[in-house]
Amino acid sequence: MPLNTAEAPERDLSAIISDLSGGEGPLLPILHAIQDVYGHIPEAAIPLIADALNLTKAEVHGVVSFYHDFRERPAGRHVIKLCRAEACQSVGGAEMGERVLAKLGLDWGGTAANGAVTVEAVYCLGLCACGPAAMVDGKVIGRLNAARLDAILAEAGA
């Protein structure tokens, strides 16, 4: 389970950065490793990474904010990624997205007030023939419908 931001001591971040900074193209592996441990990229990590890799804080922040998989804030206990690509949209994906966001009172990327669920948009899960598709906590789900979506939300505690 990812650590809380308050539990992200600088020495632990420094250890992750140090362990991976010698590799080829180390920025993305470092960011992935930090997010695996903390569930997001803590603000304190940005200057440490920049110093270790001889980059500016703006360059590191730019990479974090460019890639949708990196989070600057912790996600909910469950992450639901809904496919927004054309194939899924054409078979009801848009309606599934609107349904979830309305039910939870969120925008894309938002986390429910109780911290149970974060809803994110993705642009293809590779299940084009089985749309609409979603990924729930890393598990892909095809042929999503309203009943199944409601069951997923209920199981997640949303």
C-alpha positions as a Markdown table, in Angstrom:
| # | Residue | x | y | z |
|---|---|---|---|---|
| 1 | Met | 0.0 | 0.0 | 0.0 |
| 2 | Pro | 1.4 | 3.4 | -0.9 |
| 3 | Leu | 2.7 | 5.6 | 1.9 |
| 4 | Asn | 1.0 | 8.8 | 2.9 |
| 5 | Thr | 2.8 | 12.1 | 1.8 |
| 6 | Ala | 3.5 | 12.9 | 5.5 |
| 7 | Glu | 5.4 | 9.6 | 5.6 |
| 8 | Ala | 7.7 | 10.6 | 2.7 |
| 9 | Pro | 10.9 | 11.4 | 4.5 |
| 10 | Glu | 13.5 | 13.1 | 2.3 |
| 11 | Arg | 16.0 | 10.3 | 3.0 |
| 12 | Asp | 13.6 | 7.7 | 1.5 |
| 13 | Leu | 13.1 | 9.8 | -1.6 |
| 14 | Ser | 16.8 | 10.3 | -1.8 |
| 15 | Ala | 17.4 | 6.6 | -1.6 |
| 16 | Ile | 15.0 | 5.8 | -4.5 |
| 17 | Ile | 16.5 | 8.6 | -6.6 |
| 18 | Ser | 20.1 | 7.5 | -5.8 |
| 19 | Asp | 19.3 | 3.8 | -6.6 |
| 20 | Leu | 18.0 | 4.7 | -10.1 |
| 21 | Ser | 19.9 | 7.8 | -11.1 |
| 22 | Gly | 22.8 | 5.9 | -12.7 |
| 23 | Gly | 20.7 | 4.2 | -15.3 |
| 24 | Glu | 20.1 | 5.3 | -18.8 |
| 25 | Gly | 17.2 | 7.9 | -19.0 |
| 26 | Pro | 16.6 | 7.7 | -15.3 |
| 27 | Leu | 13.8 | 10.3 | -14.9 |
| 28 | Leu | 10.8 | 8.1 | -15.8 |
| 29 | Pro | 12.0 | 5.1 | -13.8 |
| 30 | Ile | 12.6 | 7.3 | -10.8 |
| 31 | Leu | 9.1 | 8.9 | -11.1 |
| 32 | His | 7.5 | 5.4 | -11.4 |
| 33 | Ala | 9.4 | 4.1 | -8.4 |
| 34 | Ile | 8.4 | 7.0 | -6.3 |
| 35 | Gln | 4.8 | 6.8 | -7.3 |
| 36 | Asp | 4.8 | 3.0 | -6.6 |
| 37 | Val | 6.0 | 3.7 | -3.1 |
| 38 | Tyr | 4.0 | 6.8 | -2.2 |
| 39 | Gly | 1.0 | 6.5 | -4.6 |
| 40 | His | 1.8 | 9.9 | -6.1 |
| 41 | Ile | 4.8 | 12.2 | -6.7 |
| 42 | Pro | 5.3 | 14.2 | -3.5 |
| 43 | Glu | 6.2 | 17.9 | -4.0 |
| 44 | Ala | 9.4 | 17.3 | -2.0 |
| 45 | Ala | 10.6 | 14.9 | -4.6 |
| 46 | Ile | 10.7 | 17.4 | -7.4 |
| 47 | Pro | 13.8 | 19.4 | -6.3 |
| 48 | Leu | 15.6 | 16.2 | -5.1 |
| 49 | Ile | 15.2 | 14.7 | -8.6 |
| 50 | Ala | 16.1 | 17.9 | -10.3 |
| 51 | Asp | 19.3 | 18.2 | -8.3 |
| 52 | Ala | 20.3 | 14.5 | -8.8 |
| 53 | Leu | 19.7 | 14.6 | -12.6 |
| 54 | Asn | 21.0 | 18.1 | -13.2 |
| 55 | Leu | 17.6 | 19.3 | -14.4 |
| 56 | Thr | 15.5 | 22.3 | -13.5 |
| 57 | Lys | 12.5 | 21.8 | -11.2 |
| 58 | Ala | 10.4 | 23.0 | -14.1 |
| 59 | Glu | 11.7 | 20.2 | -16.3 |
| 60 | Val | 10.8 | 17.6 | -13.7 |
| 61 | His | 7.4 | 19.1 | -13.0 |
| 62 | Gly | 6.8 | 19.3 | -16.7 |
| 63 | Val | 7.3 | 15.6 | -17.1 |
| 64 | Val | 5.1 | 14.8 | -14.1 |
| 65 | Ser | 2.3 | 17.0 | -15.3 |
| 66 | Phe | 2.6 | 15.8 | -19.0 |
| 67 | Tyr | 2.1 | 12.1 | -18.3 |
| 68 | His | -1.4 | 11.3 | -17.1 |
| 69 | Asp | -0.2 | 8.3 | -15.1 |
| 70 | Phe | 1.7 | 10.4 | -12.7 |
| 71 | Arg | -0.2 | 12.0 | -9.8 |
| 72 | Glu | 0.7 | 15.0 | -7.8 |
| 73 | Arg | -1.9 | 14.1 | -5.1 |
| 74 | Pro | -2.7 | 10.7 | -3.7 |
| 75 | Ala | -5.4 | 8.8 | -5.5 |
| 76 | Gly | -8.4 | 7.1 | -3.8 |
| 77 | Arg | -8.2 | 3.6 | -2.4 |
| 78 | His | -9.5 | 2.4 | -5.8 |
| 79 | Val | -8.7 | 3.8 | -9.2 |
| 80 | Ile | -11.3 | 3.4 | -12.0 |
| 81 | Lys | -10.0 | 4.3 | -15.5 |
| 82 | Leu | -12.7 | 4.6 | -18.1 |
| 83 | Cys | -11.7 | 4.4 | -21.8 |
| 84 | Arg | -12.5 | 7.6 | -23.7 |
| 85 | Ala | -11.2 | 6.4 | -27.1 |
| 86 | Glu | -13.5 | 6.4 | -30.1 |
| 87 | Ala | -14.3 | 2.6 | -30.2 |
| 88 | Cys | -15.5 | 2.6 | -26.6 |
| 89 | Gln | -17.3 | 5.9 | -27.0 |
| 90 | Ser | -19.2 | 4.5 | -30.0 |
| 91 | Val | -20.7 | 1.7 | -27.9 |
| 92 | Gly | -21.7 | 3.7 | -24.8 |
| 93 | Gly | -18.4 | 4.7 | -23.2 |
| 94 | Ala | -19.4 | 8.4 | -23.1 |
| 95 | Glu | -22.6 | 7.6 | -21.2 |
| 96 | Met | -20.6 | 5.4 | -18.7 |
| 97 | Gly | -18.2 | 8.2 | -18.0 |
| 98 | Glu | -21.0 | 10.8 | -17.5 |
| 99 | Arg | -22.9 | 8.3 | -15.3 |
| 100 | Val | -19.9 | 7.8 | -13.0 |
| 101 | Leu | -18.9 | 11.4 | -12.8 |
| 102 | Ala | -22.5 | 12.5 | -12.1 |
| 103 | Lys | -23.1 | 9.8 | -9.5 |
| 104 | Leu | -19.9 | 10.7 | -7.6 |
| 105 | Gly | -20.1 | 14.5 | -8.3 |
| 106 | Leu | -16.6 | 14.5 | -9.8 |
| 107 | Asp | -14.7 | 15.8 | -12.8 |
| 108 | Trp | -12.2 | 13.6 | -14.6 |
| 109 | Gly | -9.2 | 12.9 | -12.3 |
| 110 | Gly | -11.3 | 13.6 | -9.2 |
| 111 | Thr | -11.4 | 11.6 | -6.0 |
| 112 | Ala | -14.6 | 11.0 | -4.1 |
| 113 | Ala | -14.9 | 12.9 | -0.8 |
| 114 | Asn | -14.7 | 9.7 | 1.2 |
| 115 | Gly | -11.4 | 8.8 | -0.6 |
| 116 | Ala | -12.8 | 5.6 | -1.9 |
| 117 | Val | -12.5 | 6.2 | -5.6 |
| 118 | Thr | -10.5 | 8.2 | -8.2 |
| 119 | Val | -12.0 | 8.3 | -11.7 |
| 120 | Glu | -9.5 | 8.8 | -14.6 |
| 121 | Ala | -9.9 | 9.0 | -18.3 |
| 122 | Val | -7.6 | 6.8 | -20.5 |
| 123 | Tyr | -7.4 | 6.7 | -24.2 |
| 124 | Cys | -7.4 | 3.0 | -25.1 |
| 125 | Leu | -7.1 | -0.1 | -23.0 |
| 126 | Gly | -6.7 | -2.4 | -26.0 |
| 127 | Leu | -10.2 | -3.8 | -25.6 |
| 128 | Cys | -11.7 | -2.1 | -28.6 |
| 129 | Ala | -13.8 | -5.1 | -29.6 |
| 130 | Cys | -15.2 | -5.4 | -26.1 |
| 131 | Gly | -16.1 | -1.8 | -25.3 |
| 132 | Pro | -17.0 | 0.1 | -23.4 |
| 133 | Ala | -13.9 | -0.8 | -21.3 |
| 134 | Ala | -12.5 | 0.2 | -18.0 |
| 135 | Met | -9.6 | -0.6 | -15.7 |
| 136 | Val | -10.3 | -1.0 | -12.0 |
| 137 | Asp | -7.2 | -1.2 | -9.8 |
| 138 | Gly | -5.2 | -2.5 | -12.7 |
| 139 | Lys | -7.7 | -5.1 | -13.9 |
| 140 | Val | -9.2 | -4.6 | -17.3 |
| 141 | Ile | -13.0 | -5.0 | -17.7 |
| 142 | Gly | -14.7 | -5.2 | -21.1 |
| 143 | Arg | -18.4 | -4.9 | -22.1 |
| 144 | Leu | -19.1 | -2.5 | -19.2 |
| 145 | Asn | -22.7 | -1.7 | -18.7 |
| 146 | Ala | -24.7 | 0.4 | -16.1 |
| 147 | Ala | -25.4 | -2.5 | -13.8 |
| 148 | Arg | -21.8 | -3.7 | -13.7 |
| 149 | Leu | -20.5 | -0.1 | -13.3 |
| 150 | Asp | -22.9 | 0.4 | -10.3 |
| 151 | Ala | -21.6 | -2.9 | -8.8 |
| 152 | Ile | -18.0 | -1.8 | -9.2 |
| 153 | Leu | -18.8 | 1.5 | -7.5 |
| 154 | Ala | -20.6 | -0.2 | -4.7 |
| 155 | Glu | -17.8 | -2.7 | -4.1 |
| 156 | Ala | -15.3 | 0.2 | -4.1 |
| 157 | Gly | -17.3 | 2.0 | -1.4 |
| 158 | Ala | -18.3 | 4.9 | -3.5 |
